[in-house]
Amino acid sequence: MIEYVRHNYNKIKNFVYAIGYFGEVIMFILAVVLLFKNYTDLIFYIIGLGFSDTLNKYLKKIIKQSRPENVIKYLDSEKIDKTKVVYGMPSGHSQNVFYSIFYLYMCCVRDQNLILLLFAFMGIITIYQRYTFYNHTILQLVVGAILGISIAYSVLYIKNMVLNVM
């Protein structure tokens, strides 16, 4: 019985880690599905996500805060070069997941409690996975989440300004 519980616990734990690791991709797919019928929201979402990702790369080069030591690979195919400095501030996973969560919340799921609960779970699991595998510090993850929410708010603000002008 104990071995059965341990085996299932490991399966659940690995499933949760997979959700966290692939959180950005999962949220992107959910966004495309949820925004598919609203072409304008979808286009602004994709442009904003591209901006978020690009900004993240530049901020890492400017801030130059290292990731924690002893990063654990999630996938065997991941290449971790210990001789190369890889920056972690802000967390790109956290930033893009929370960008997607906030954008979708504001556009289409504000009144859908079950979906909001799922999105909250996605955000928490992404942060948990990135922290547990020593990819980021808590500060890097929180700054990424705040930045992602701020970018989503800004993109939605710009979208509303553009649409009101037309």
C-alpha positions, -999 to +999 in steps of 0.1 A: +000+000+000+028+025+009+046+017-024+013+024-043+009+058-026+045+067-031+043+057-068+011+078-074+026+107-054+056+108-077+033+107-108+013+137-094+045+155-085+059+150-120+027+162-136+027+193-115+063+200-125+054+196-161+026+221-158+050+246-142+077+240-168+054+243-198+032+270-181+040+296-208+030+273-236-001+261-219-013+296-212-005+307-248-026+278-262-055+286-237-053+323-248-055+314-285-085+292-278-103+317-256-095+347-278-100+330-312-134+346-319-122+380-309-096+388-335-086+422-321-080+409-286-060+380-300-037+402-321-031+426-292-024+396-270+002+382-293+019+415-299+020+421-262+034+387-255+061+393-280+069+426-264+069+410-229+093+383-241+117+408-258+116+431-228+125+402-205+156+394-225+168+430-224+161+434-187+181+403-179+211+418-198+207+451-181+201+439-145+226+410-147+213+392-116+224+355-117+202+326-112+205+305-081+233+279-081+227+242-087+200+246-113+182+213-117+173+202-153+137+193-158+141+178-193+171+157-202+174+177-234+180+209-214+216+222-218+230+238-186+264+253-193+280+260-159+307+281-175+282+305-190+264+331-168+227+330-172+207+358-158+174+353-139+160+387-131+131+389-140+117+354-145+105+350-181+082+321-172+066+340-144+064+372-165+047+356-195+024+333-175+011+362-154+009+384-186-014+358-201-035+353-169-041+390-164-048+397-201-073+368-203-089+379-170-095+414-183-107+403-217-129+372-213-129+352-181-136+378-154-169+361-144-158+325-148-147+313-114-136+278-124-113+291-152-099+318-128-091+291-103-074+271-130-054+302-140-044+309-104-033+273-101-012+277-133+005+308-119+013+292-086+025+260-101+048+278-125+064+298-097+067+266-076+084+246-104+108+274-113+117+279-076+120+242-068+143+235-097+165+265-086+159+284-118+149+316-100+148+332-066+114+342-051+122+379-058+130+371-095+097+352-098+076+379-080+092+407-101+085+387-133+048+382-122+044+419-114+060+429-147+038+405-167+007+420-151+019+455-157+026+448-194-008+432-198-025+462-183-005+485-206-013+465-237-050+466-228-048+503-221-032+509-255-057+486-272-086+506-257-070+539-267-065+527-303-100+513-306-116+545-292-097+566-317-109+546-347 
